[in-house]
Amino acid sequence: MAGENRIKVLFVSAEVAPFAKTGGLADVAAALPKELALMGVDVRVVMPRYKMINSDMEYVTDFAVQIGSKKETCVVRKEIPNNESKDGEISVPVYFIDSYNYYDRPGIYCYFDDAERFAFLCKAALEMLPRINFKPDIIHCNDWHTGPICMLLNEVYRDNAFYRDMATIYTIHNLEYQGNFSGDVLSLFNIGYEIFNSEKVEFYGMFSFMKAGLVYADIINTVSNEYAKEIQTERYGEKMEGILKKRSDDLFGIVNGISYKEFDPEKDPRIYRNYNSQSYKLKKDNKYALQRELGLPVKDVPVIGLVSRLSEQKGLELLLDKFEDLMKEDIQFVLLGTGDEHYETSFKNAKISYPEKVGVYIGFNTDLAQRIYAGCDMFLMPSRFEPCGLGQIISLRYGTIPIVRATGGLADTIVDYNADNVNGNGFVFYEFSSDEMFDAIKRALKLYNESPDTWASLVRRALTLDFSWSKPAKKYIELYERAIRKRV
Ligand code: ADP
């Protein structure tokens, strides 16, 4: 792809690492555009400028955005990349939508006016385009915050020649979060109520940001093949299965990658000792350093880690259900997470009950996360559902063996070692049951304790697997081409 033939993409996301992150969306929004740029795509990223973002940036333009009956000022800024970009990494332009009224607050989500805050993002991202002289072939929208861009384009902006041929891709990173608000939110977009019906954006009496994406996008995708199938069923469809089934010809799955530069056990400055598939034995020093950091006895027992949002999705009740049994094993367990208060309390109490075996850090700490990925032997993800899951992929990258429930992206990425000892890269259970989970943990512990050489070969295998973005990014380019074909 060169010169005029380059595909032009505007990538819109509510979070992009390292600027603002609550979960996997931020990792994807940081790494996928970089890989696309390496492959010749002219990609620009746009996100809100939240208060916590203090990177160097320059003023680009400002304009007023009509939000219902108000006009709100949007200032567009652009990151000034520092010159220390990692070797081989290309820098992608990142635009920030700055609004004192909407984004100058300490957090990212969960404000009373989130509907208005993200309606503003959708409109501002579209309005900015002619002003920065960028006419994308594709607008790549991500999760509920950006769904209405697809609606705005079809209902309003296509009348303007500048926008006429733009195609949209809408990526579902998590169907659970839908952005459903009262119907009068539609007026923020200055669109008539004739589209407030169940064929379009009405969802059980609410205006749904997610549905606005699902109905109007040219192409929909989600972040694994298994989740693409699951969300068309009642069990996983979060009541959107009807519209998803209807659009199944336009619905695809692409398993996420991770940045092999950001997550690199050989170079990661955040971990205690670097290692690779040859020097994998050094990994153990990271275990001892992690034990010291978390105040645990320093010894060579299997350490099971968990880094996660503490939400119902993550299946933590299976773990809590079996916690006492787990504590009878000769292991240590470390957890980093933040989220629902009852999980936070339960794990803090677990630490109090088992101070010699349990390390708990409640909070968000990306540096400690890396030390857990590097320092543990096993990584637990007993998810109820998991669109893709990055934890299991990052842990493989650090030679830490995942124990997962086979759902969504966990089913696509982890092969059970006991079922297939040639390709196995983890331990898998199927039913959402604490007994099955505990059985998978015990299978992992047995191999670790009784067959250290085999365990070592599993670790080495994990360290050589390729879950980088290069393959998935090619699939995104194919989706872009498909979406463009739908528009001509
Ligand atoms: P989700 O997007 O559902 O939260 P993923 O597994 O896709 O789950 O991505 C989670 C990402 O967020 C990973 O990069 C993980 O390391 C990171 N993460 C989750 N919780 C924390 C935390 N408390 N501190 C630091 N990083 C975290």
Residues whose N, C-alpha, C, O or C-beta is under 5 A from the ligand:
A	BS01	ADP	T22 G23 G24 L25 V307 S308 R309 L336 G337 T338 G363 F364 N365 T366 A369 G389 L390 G391
